[in-house]
Structures are given as C-alpha cells and as structure tokens.
Amino acid sequence: MAGNQLWRAMSWTVFFIALGVMARSMASDAASEKPAFLLYLLVCTISRVDTADRLIESTRELLWERGYVGTSPKAIQQRAGAGQGSMYHHFAGKPALALAAIERTAAEMTARAEAQFGGPGTAKQRLLAYLHRERDVLRGCPIGGLTQDPDIMADPRLRAPVTGTLAWLRGRIADLVAEGVASGEFAPALDPIRTATTIVAVMQGGYVLARAADDPSLFDDAIAGLLPLLGEL
C-alpha cells in the first residue's frame, strides 16, 4: 500500500509541475501558435484527472450503498459518466478502484479527526471537541461501516486502510488521554490504550444503534455515557 500511495503522490506532483510549466510557456509564447497547443494539452489533462476523480467518488458512494459485491464496474461507469475504456485507462480494475476509494475515505476521516486532535486547547478540550463534533450519524462511520462488508474484510489490500485507520484513531486518542493524565486533567488511573479502545468501540456501537433505530439521539446517548469516564459529569 505504501508503494501505491507514493506512486500516486509522485503522479500528482508531476501533474502540477507540468501544469506550471505549460502555464509559464503559454505566457512567454503568447504571440505564437504554441499556446493553443499547450492549452489543448492542459484541457485534456484536466479532463483525465476529472474522470479519475469521478470514478473514485462514484465508487465510494456505491461501496457505501451496495457493498463491494453490489458495486459493479458498469454501475461505477454509469454513475461517473465514464466509459469502460476510461475506467480501465485509469485503474487496472474494480479492486484497484475500490482501494483508491477506500484510501480516499480513510484520508478524509483522519484529516477531519486530526483537525480536533491537533487543534487549540488542552488535551481534554480537544478530545471533547472530537466527541461532540457534528456528524451525519444515520449515515454511519465511513470507515467503521466497511468492516461489515465481508468481501472488503476478506481482501488484505482492501482491509488494510480500514484497520489502519481505526488503529490510528485509537492511537491518537490514547495520546490525548496520556497527555491529559500527565497534565492532571484525567484521573491517574485512567489507562490511555484501554480508554481509547473503549471510546472507539462505544462510538462505533453508537452508530449501529442509531442507524438500526433511525434515531441519531442514540449516538448522543452513547457519547454522553462516555463523559463520566473522562471526568465530565
């Protein structure tokens, strides 16, 4: 997975460098026919990137709605408005596209969480900000929900970003709890790792209960039940 991520990062770097080179060349050669050709290349490049992005976003939506088995290449193409040739030009097949979709979901989830974890305030304030953050509860956890898909869990490559994201989440929460214990915000007996595991487990269970009953208040109740553990009565 690390190699694929590095390759994608390098590809995007090359892409933006190329855009910069074309833009500078167009500006310096405005009197020639070269800008028209470069503009054509620029439009084609942007179109290809847009197609790949639409394919990934469509796959994300379909994985959530239908699961891996129900997400067919044809359904992805129809939702993305892309042809079969375009899909296989950008991705080797459905597994590669699903991996890109799951990795993007994982990246977005970690970025949103880190906005609270790395924000201003004490360790306790940052953890509470994360717990009380506005969520689309009835949609569920974008990563936790994937654990219910047996086909994703059975594929080591697709499973890796799911388990890796949840492990990261437990680790970051454990870091905040440890910081809070050290600063005296949390009780000295509070075990950071076990507390983090409890918080993640309760949140995931809260999503399940809320979705099953179509009642987001059940998620709120789950969070409220965690607060005494953190010294919030």
Backbone bond lengths (Angstrom), bond angles and torsions (degrees), N, CA, C in turn:
res aa  C-N    CA-C-N  psi(-1)  N-CA   C-N-CA  omega(-1)  CA-C   N-CA-C  phi
1 M - - - 1.453 - - 1.527 110.91 -
2 A 1.329 116.75 -39.37 1.457 120.19 -179.52 1.517 111.18 -61.10
3 G 1.338 116.91 -39.54 1.451 120.18 179.51 1.511 111.61 -64.44
4 N 1.350 116.95 -41.57 1.456 120.59 178.38 1.520 111.42 -64.10
5 Q 1.338 116.73 -41.95 1.454 120.42 179.27 1.523 111.15 -64.16
6 L 1.341 116.53 -39.98 1.458 120.07 178.50 1.517 110.29 -63.76
7 W 1.338 116.39 -42.08 1.458 119.99 -179.62 1.527 110.86 -63.82
8 R 1.368 116.66 -41.63 1.452 119.15 178.72 1.521 110.81 -63.75
9 A 1.339 116.44 -41.39 1.464 120.11 179.49 1.525 110.74 -62.66
10 M 1.340 116.48 -42.40 1.459 120.14 178.85 1.520 110.81 -65.26
11 S 1.339 116.87 -38.16 1.458 120.67 -179.47 1.521 110.78 -63.47
12 W 1.341 116.00 -43.89 1.462 118.80 178.23 1.524 111.61 -66.20
13 T 1.336 116.48 -36.78 1.462 119.59 177.85 1.518 110.52 -62.10
14 V 1.319 116.55 -46.76 1.463 120.84 178.46 1.517 110.67 -61.39
15 F 1.341 116.35 -40.01 1.454 120.85 -179.36 1.526 111.28 -59.26
16 F 1.346 117.03 -48.83 1.451 120.00 -177.04 1.534 111.57 -71.64
17 I 1.312 116.82 -31.97 1.466 118.98 174.16 1.522 109.98 -63.12
18 A 1.337 115.56 -42.76 1.464 120.14 179.86 1.526 110.96 -62.76
19 L 1.329 116.83 -39.79 1.460 119.99 178.01 1.529 110.85 -61.66
20 G 1.337 115.19 -42.39 1.450 118.94 179.36 1.515 112.63 -63.93
21 V 1.331 116.23 -41.77 1.462 120.67 178.77 1.515 110.42 -63.01
22 M 1.349 116.92 -44.49 1.459 119.84 -179.62 1.526 111.42 -63.98
23 A 1.334 116.50 -41.06 1.462 119.67 -179.24 1.521 111.13 -64.07
24 R 1.344 116.72 -42.47 1.474 119.42 179.11 1.527 111.36 -65.94
25 S 1.335 114.84 -39.03 1.455 118.99 179.86 1.518 111.14 -66.08
26 M 1.330 117.22 -39.17 1.458 121.17 179.16 1.523 110.52 -63.95
27 A 1.323 115.67 -39.66 1.460 119.77 -179.02 1.519 111.60 -68.16
28 S 1.342 117.06 -35.84 1.458 120.23 -176.77 1.520 113.30 -82.91
29 D 1.329 117.15 -19.84 1.467 120.93 -177.37 1.524 111.63 -116.65
30 A 1.330 116.58 36.65 1.458 119.99 -174.69 1.517 113.62 -60.62
31 A 1.305 117.51 -24.31 1.465 120.27 -176.54 1.515 112.64 -86.38
32 S 1.305 119.10 -7.66 1.466 121.57 -177.43 1.513 110.95 -102.98
33 E 1.331 115.75 -179.03 1.459 120.83 177.44 1.535 111.08 -83.98
34 K 1.316 116.78 -6.49 1.454 120.69 -176.52 1.525 113.45 -60.89
35 P 1.361 118.99 -39.82 1.460 117.99 -179.62 1.524 113.76 -57.93
36 A 1.317 117.48 -38.06 1.463 120.08 -179.30 1.521 110.60 -62.13
37 F 1.333 116.47 -41.90 1.461 120.29 179.92 1.522 110.41 -67.51
38 L 1.346 115.45 -42.95 1.456 119.38 -180.00 1.523 111.05 -66.31
39 L 1.334 116.71 -35.95 1.452 120.04 177.65 1.524 110.37 -63.85
40 Y 1.329 115.65 -38.88 1.465 120.31 177.44 1.531 110.43 -61.84
41 L 1.336 116.36 -43.97 1.465 120.34 178.07 1.522 110.77 -63.10
42 L 1.331 115.95 -40.16 1.457 120.44 -179.44 1.521 111.05 -63.14
43 V 1.320 116.62 -45.33 1.463 121.27 -179.93 1.522 110.43 -63.34
44 C 1.338 116.64 -41.82 1.464 120.33 179.34 1.529 111.25 -63.87
45 T 1.344 116.01 -40.10 1.467 120.49 -179.47 1.516 110.85 -65.30
46 I 1.329 116.20 -45.25 1.456 120.41 179.53 1.524 110.43 -63.03
47 S 1.332 115.99 -39.28 1.466 120.33 179.35 1.517 111.07 -61.80
48 R 1.351 116.57 -41.40 1.466 119.82 -179.88 1.525 110.94 -66.06
49 V 1.343 116.20 -41.31 1.456 119.91 179.11 1.523 109.93 -64.96
50 D 1.333 117.09 -41.17 1.461 121.03 179.43 1.524 111.24 -62.73
51 T 1.325 117.17 -39.17 1.463 120.73 178.61 1.514 110.84 -64.02
52 A 1.315 116.84 -45.26 1.465 120.34 178.90 1.522 110.70 -61.56
53 D 1.331 116.46 -40.22 1.456 120.35 179.79 1.525 110.80 -65.20
54 R 1.326 117.30 -42.21 1.460 120.61 179.20 1.521 111.18 -65.27
55 L 1.298 117.26 -36.35 1.465 120.79 177.30 1.527 110.78 -64.02
56 I 1.319 116.70 -43.15 1.463 120.55 179.70 1.524 110.50 -65.73
57 E 1.339 116.76 -46.33 1.465 119.53 -178.87 1.519 111.26 -64.18
58 S 1.320 116.97 -39.57 1.465 120.14 178.59 1.517 110.74 -64.38
59 T 1.302 116.93 -38.50 1.466 120.87 178.57 1.522 110.54 -66.48
60 R 1.311 117.32 -40.63 1.463 120.51 177.14 1.531 110.76 -58.27
61 E 1.314 116.37 -46.79 1.459 120.50 -178.87 1.524 111.23 -63.59
62 L 1.325 116.04 -44.72 1.462 119.85 -176.88 1.533 112.02 -69.66
63 L 1.316 116.97 -36.88 1.463 119.17 176.74 1.519 110.29 -59.96
64 W 1.317 116.22 -39.22 1.446 120.22 -179.38 1.530 111.04 -71.30
65 E 1.325 116.05 -40.66 1.463 120.31 -175.70 1.531 112.88 -77.87
66 R 1.345 116.84 -40.10 1.456 120.57 -169.53 1.522 114.59 -119.24
67 G 1.324 117.27 -13.18 1.458 119.54 -173.92 1.518 110.89 82.89
68 Y 1.334 115.08 173.70 1.465 119.59 -174.87 1.529 112.00 -65.55
69 V 1.322 117.63 -45.85 1.462 120.52 -178.02 1.528 111.17 -63.27
70 G 1.332 116.74 -40.07 1.465 120.46 -178.81 1.509 114.55 -77.24
71 T 1.324 116.95 -6.51 1.471 120.77 179.38 1.525 108.61 -94.16
72 S 1.297 116.07 93.15 1.459 120.56 -178.56 1.521 110.64 -88.56
73 P 1.335 118.13 154.11 1.468 120.42 175.65 1.526 112.49 -54.62
74 K 1.334 116.78 -38.80 1.462 120.18 179.66 1.526 111.45 -63.50
75 A 1.343 116.70 -41.59 1.467 120.47 178.92 1.526 110.58 -64.62
76 I 1.321 116.64 -39.59 1.469 120.71 178.12 1.520 110.12 -62.22
77 Q 1.320 115.81 -47.36 1.466 120.61 -178.86 1.525 111.34 -61.71
78 Q 1.321 116.90 -42.54 1.463 120.44 -178.70 1.516 111.14 -65.05
79 R 1.320 117.31 -43.42 1.466 119.56 -178.83 1.525 111.18 -69.93
80 A 1.323 116.47 -35.71 1.471 120.04 -179.15 1.520 112.44 -80.90
81 G 1.319 117.02 -12.60 1.464 120.08 -176.13 1.514 111.49 66.90
82 A 1.331 115.82 37.53 1.464 121.67 -177.48 1.521 109.70 -125.43
83 G 1.310 115.95 149.73 1.449 120.89 178.74 1.520 112.12 -84.08
84 Q 1.318 115.17 169.12 1.464 120.08 -179.90 1.517 111.29 -60.87
85 G 1.331 115.98 -39.12 1.461 119.87 179.65 1.515 112.21 -62.33
86 S 1.336 115.88 -40.42 1.465 119.82 179.32 1.522 111.19 -64.73
87 M 1.325 115.73 -41.71 1.457 119.35 -178.59 1.520 110.82 -62.14
88 Y 1.327 116.45 -47.44 1.464 119.15 -176.80 1.523 112.66 -80.00
89 H 1.325 116.63 -10.13 1.468 119.71 171.33 1.525 109.89 -72.92
90 H 1.342 116.12 -38.12 1.467 120.83 -176.83 1.521 113.33 -89.89
91 F 1.330 116.77 -31.51 1.460 120.57 -174.46 1.527 110.39 -135.39
92 A 1.329 115.26 144.97 1.460 120.28 -176.89 1.526 111.84 -66.52
93 G 1.319 117.29 -24.49 1.454 120.73 -179.15 1.509 110.44 170.22
94 K 1.317 115.98 -173.19 1.453 121.47 -177.92 1.531 112.92 -58.31
95 P 1.342 120.64 -43.45 1.468 119.07 179.31 1.530 113.10 -60.10
96 A 1.333 116.76 -40.80 1.466 119.74 179.82 1.525 111.09 -66.57
97 L 1.312 116.45 -38.61 1.463 120.51 178.72 1.529 110.87 -69.18
98 A 1.323 116.77 -40.17 1.463 120.34 177.10 1.527 110.74 -63.16
99 L 1.324 116.54 -39.50 1.464 119.98 178.44 1.519 110.80 -62.82
100 A 1.336 116.88 -43.91 1.464 120.43 178.90 1.526 110.51 -62.13
101 A 1.333 116.65 -39.49 1.464 120.96 179.72 1.522 111.26 -66.21
102 I 1.318 117.36 -44.22 1.468 120.89 -179.06 1.526 110.21 -67.93
103 E 1.319 117.05 -39.84 1.466 120.35 178.62 1.526 110.79 -63.69
104 R 1.309 117.38 -37.93 1.464 119.56 178.10 1.529 110.05 -66.69
105 T 1.322 117.15 -43.01 1.460 120.66 177.81 1.530 110.45 -60.29
106 A 1.326 115.96 -43.14 1.469 120.30 179.25 1.527 111.14 -62.82
107 A 1.323 116.73 -42.37 1.465 120.90 -179.67 1.527 110.86 -63.87
108 E 1.313 117.11 -41.31 1.464 120.52 179.49 1.522 111.36 -66.92
109 M 1.333 116.47 -40.04 1.459 119.81 -179.48 1.524 110.98 -65.60
110 T 1.316 117.25 -43.69 1.468 119.70 179.83 1.523 111.35 -67.11
111 A 1.332 116.93 -35.72 1.462 119.76 179.34 1.525 110.98 -65.89
112 R 1.332 116.94 -42.18 1.467 120.18 178.82 1.528 110.98 -64.62
113 A 1.335 115.84 -42.54 1.463 118.99 179.40 1.525 111.32 -65.79
114 E 1.318 116.00 -41.27 1.461 119.54 -177.80 1.527 111.69 -66.37
115 A 1.329 117.01 -24.75 1.458 120.36 176.86 1.523 110.65 -60.28
116 Q 1.355 116.56 -34.59 1.463 119.91 175.65 1.531 111.44 -85.10
117 F 1.318 116.87 -44.39 1.460 120.20 -176.96 1.530 112.14 -61.69
118 G 1.314 116.38 -37.34 1.457 119.95 -177.54 1.504 113.74 -100.54
119 G 1.335 117.42 10.89 1.457 121.27 -178.22 1.519 112.92 -80.40
120 P 1.327 116.06 -170.75 1.467 120.16 -179.48 1.521 111.51 -75.85
121 G 1.314 115.67 162.38 1.457 120.86 176.17 1.514 112.43 106.44
122 T 1.315 114.38 175.92 1.461 120.27 179.01 1.528 109.78 -76.02
123 A 1.318 115.98 172.76 1.464 120.24 179.33 1.529 110.37 -59.48
124 K 1.307 116.80 -43.10 1.464 121.13 179.81 1.523 111.23 -64.65
125 Q 1.305 117.19 -43.72 1.464 121.28 179.63 1.535 111.12 -62.62
126 R 1.325 116.44 -40.15 1.469 119.53 -179.76 1.517 111.63 -68.98
127 L 1.333 116.48 -38.83 1.461 119.81 178.75 1.525 110.45 -66.96
128 L 1.330 117.13 -42.36 1.459 120.19 178.46 1.527 111.24 -65.96
129 A 1.323 116.87 -35.09 1.472 120.06 177.03 1.521 110.26 -61.98
130 Y 1.328 116.22 -39.02 1.468 120.02 178.00 1.529 110.66 -66.76
131 L 1.324 117.29 -44.02 1.462 120.68 -177.66 1.528 112.05 -65.87
132 H 1.325 116.55 -34.52 1.464 120.84 -176.45 1.534 112.92 -95.04
133 R 1.306 117.37 5.12 1.461 120.65 -179.42 1.528 110.69 -60.55
134 E 1.316 115.83 144.57 1.467 119.95 178.47 1.525 110.03 -66.01
135 R 1.323 116.64 133.09 1.461 122.39 -178.50 1.523 110.37 -137.19
136 D 1.313 115.66 153.02 1.460 121.16 171.33 1.529 106.25 -86.86
137 V 1.328 115.34 80.42 1.465 121.50 -169.50 1.524 112.19 -60.40
138 L 1.312 117.70 -42.23 1.460 120.00 -175.48 1.524 112.43 -71.88
139 R 1.308 116.47 -15.53 1.469 119.10 173.01 1.524 109.99 -79.52
140 G 1.326 116.19 -27.93 1.455 120.71 177.83 1.509 112.77 93.47
141 C 1.310 115.53 176.88 1.461 121.14 177.88 1.525 108.81 -76.81
142 P 1.319 118.68 126.72 1.465 120.51 -176.25 1.522 114.07 -64.22
143 I 1.327 116.98 -25.72 1.462 120.57 177.73 1.520 111.16 -99.37
144 G 1.315 117.26 -45.20 1.455 120.67 179.65 1.518 112.06 -58.74
145 G 1.327 116.72 -35.48 1.456 120.23 179.11 1.512 113.52 -62.52
146 L 1.329 116.34 -29.03 1.463 119.84 -179.26 1.525 112.48 -69.94
147 T 1.320 116.80 -19.86 1.472 118.89 178.87 1.522 111.31 -67.17
148 Q 1.323 117.14 -17.24 1.463 121.14 179.40 1.523 112.16 -84.87
149 D 1.319 116.56 -4.28 1.463 120.25 179.84 1.530 108.65 -93.63
150 P 1.347 118.64 108.75 1.469 120.21 -175.20 1.520 113.84 -63.90
151 D 1.323 117.08 -28.69 1.466 119.52 -179.33 1.524 111.86 -73.25
152 I 1.311 116.85 -35.83 1.466 120.13 175.97 1.520 110.09 -69.25
153 M 1.317 116.26 -42.75 1.468 120.27 -179.28 1.526 112.03 -68.69
154 A 1.327 117.48 -23.96 1.467 120.41 -178.79 1.517 112.44 -83.17
155 D 1.332 117.02 -14.33 1.463 121.47 -179.04 1.528 108.74 -101.07
156 P 1.332 118.49 113.22 1.477 120.28 -176.79 1.523 113.80 -55.56
157 R 1.321 117.93 -36.74 1.471 119.81 -178.17 1.518 111.36 -71.18
158 L 1.333 117.68 -40.46 1.459 120.59 179.46 1.523 111.26 -74.34
159 R 1.315 115.98 -32.09 1.461 120.60 -178.80 1.524 111.54 -72.49
160 A 1.314 118.07 -31.57 1.465 121.92 -172.76 1.529 113.74 -55.48
161 P 1.350 120.35 -49.49 1.468 117.83 -179.95 1.517 113.65 -68.16
162 V 1.339 117.34 -24.01 1.462 120.69 177.73 1.526 109.89 -71.13
163 T 1.334 116.38 -55.64 1.467 119.92 -179.99 1.524 111.40 -65.55
164 G 1.320 116.28 -34.85 1.460 119.76 179.31 1.517 112.41 -65.35
165 T 1.326 117.20 -39.02 1.465 120.68 179.50 1.519 111.36 -68.13
166 L 1.322 116.92 -43.24 1.464 120.05 178.63 1.529 111.23 -65.74
167 A 1.334 116.96 -36.47 1.462 120.28 176.59 1.526 110.48 -66.18
168 W 1.327 116.00 -40.74 1.476 120.47 177.20 1.518 109.92 -60.85
169 L 1.336 116.31 -43.28 1.457 120.71 -178.22 1.530 110.87 -62.12
170 R 1.323 116.45 -45.22 1.464 119.24 177.98 1.529 110.48 -61.63
171 G 1.324 115.77 -40.71 1.464 119.50 -179.19 1.516 112.99 -64.50
172 R 1.339 116.65 -42.04 1.468 119.06 -179.01 1.525 111.12 -68.95
173 I 1.338 116.39 -38.70 1.465 118.84 177.29 1.527 110.10 -65.97
174 A 1.327 116.57 -40.67 1.464 120.25 177.23 1.526 110.65 -59.77
175 D 1.324 117.31 -39.28 1.469 121.01 177.97 1.525 110.97 -60.95
176 L 1.338 116.60 -43.05 1.463 120.20 -179.76 1.527 111.00 -66.75
177 V 1.332 116.16 -41.19 1.460 118.89 178.64 1.530 110.32 -63.24
178 A 1.333 116.81 -43.59 1.467 120.47 178.54 1.526 110.71 -61.65
179 E 1.318 116.55 -40.47 1.465 120.53 178.23 1.527 110.26 -64.33
180 G 1.354 115.65 -40.66 1.458 119.51 179.66 1.516 112.78 -68.59
181 V 1.320 117.18 -35.95 1.468 120.66 176.16 1.524 109.66 -64.29
182 A 1.331 116.26 -44.27 1.465 120.71 -178.52 1.527 112.07 -63.96
183 S 1.340 116.79 -33.05 1.464 120.32 -178.29 1.521 112.78 -88.89
184 G 1.320 117.27 -4.43 1.455 120.92 179.22 1.518 114.31 88.50
185 E 1.342 117.76 5.75 1.467 120.26 179.16 1.524 111.82 -75.44
186 F 1.325 116.45 -31.71 1.451 121.19 178.64 1.523 110.25 -114.26
187 A 1.313 115.25 158.58 1.462 120.41 -179.34 1.526 110.83 -60.95
188 P 1.319 118.69 140.95 1.470 121.79 -178.48 1.524 113.06 -59.18
189 A 1.326 116.52 -27.93 1.469 119.67 -176.72 1.529 112.73 -80.47
190 L 1.321 117.07 -5.25 1.467 120.32 -177.11 1.531 109.45 -71.62
191 D 1.326 116.52 119.35 1.456 121.23 179.50 1.531 109.41 -83.74
192 P 1.332 119.27 118.94 1.463 120.87 -174.58 1.528 114.25 -59.06
193 I 1.320 117.36 -45.78 1.460 119.87 -176.10 1.523 111.25 -68.39
194 R 1.318 117.56 -46.34 1.458 120.39 -179.98 1.525 111.15 -66.70
195 T 1.311 116.19 -37.75 1.468 119.49 178.39 1.524 110.62 -65.00
196 A 1.319 116.64 -42.22 1.469 120.69 178.67 1.521 110.77 -62.94
197 T 1.324 116.69 -42.55 1.460 120.68 178.51 1.521 110.61 -62.49
198 T 1.327 116.74 -41.12 1.462 121.13 178.22 1.525 111.26 -62.37
199 I 1.328 116.57 -44.05 1.463 120.98 -178.42 1.527 110.57 -62.44
200 V 1.320 116.74 -47.17 1.466 119.77 -179.65 1.523 110.67 -64.46
201 A 1.341 116.99 -42.09 1.464 120.39 -179.71 1.523 111.56 -63.95
202 V 1.322 117.73 -42.15 1.463 121.27 -179.83 1.529 110.47 -66.27
203 M 1.324 116.65 -40.80 1.465 119.40 179.02 1.525 111.33 -63.67
204 Q 1.328 116.83 -45.08 1.463 119.50 179.81 1.528 110.63 -64.40
205 G 1.329 116.45 -39.48 1.458 119.40 176.38 1.517 111.88 -65.73
206 G 1.322 116.45 -34.99 1.462 120.87 177.17 1.515 112.05 -62.19
207 Y 1.333 115.78 -40.85 1.469 119.41 176.03 1.527 110.57 -60.22
208 V 1.325 116.36 -45.61 1.466 120.93 -177.41 1.527 110.64 -61.90
209 L 1.333 117.20 -47.71 1.460 120.64 -179.38 1.523 111.54 -62.66
210 A 1.324 116.54 -42.91 1.461 120.54 -178.84 1.521 111.60 -64.18
211 R 1.323 116.37 -42.73 1.462 119.34 -179.89 1.524 111.39 -69.06
212 A 1.325 116.59 -39.35 1.459 119.83 -178.91 1.520 111.52 -63.21
213 A 1.326 116.86 -37.88 1.465 121.07 -178.20 1.523 112.46 -96.64
214 D 1.340 116.87 -2.30 1.465 121.90 -175.71 1.534 110.07 54.49
215 D 1.331 114.21 43.67 1.465 120.36 -175.05 1.533 109.43 -140.97
216 P 1.336 117.94 101.87 1.469 120.38 -177.84 1.522 114.14 -65.20
217 S 1.331 117.08 -17.48 1.470 118.83 -179.20 1.523 111.45 -65.60
218 L 1.326 117.26 -22.76 1.464 119.47 178.43 1.526 111.15 -67.75
219 F 1.323 116.98 -32.98 1.467 119.97 174.60 1.528 109.09 -66.35
220 D 1.326 116.42 -42.10 1.470 120.39 178.63 1.520 110.45 -61.20
221 D 1.335 116.52 -39.50 1.469 119.95 178.17 1.530 110.97 -63.00
222 A 1.340 116.33 -39.08 1.465 120.17 179.25 1.527 110.77 -63.26
223 I 1.334 116.09 -43.17 1.466 120.32 178.36 1.528 110.12 -64.71
224 A 1.332 116.88 -42.07 1.468 120.45 179.43 1.522 110.83 -61.25
225 G 1.327 116.35 -33.33 1.461 119.47 178.74 1.513 113.31 -69.39
226 L 1.324 116.91 -20.78 1.461 121.22 178.29 1.527 112.50 -79.96
227 L 1.311 116.23 -27.22 1.474 119.94 -169.47 1.520 114.09 -59.15
228 P 1.349 120.28 -40.67 1.478 118.42 177.90 1.523 112.58 -59.92
229 L 1.329 116.81 -30.71 1.470 119.93 177.19 1.520 110.54 -61.70
230 L 1.325 115.68 -29.99 1.470 121.10 -178.25 1.525 112.42 -98.69
231 G 1.323 115.40 12.63 1.462 118.73 177.81 1.500 114.72 81.73
232 E 1.343 117.43 15.10 1.452 121.71 178.72 1.522 108.53 -105.78
233 L 1.313 117.15 108.47 1.471 121.63 -178.20 1.511 110.80 -101.66
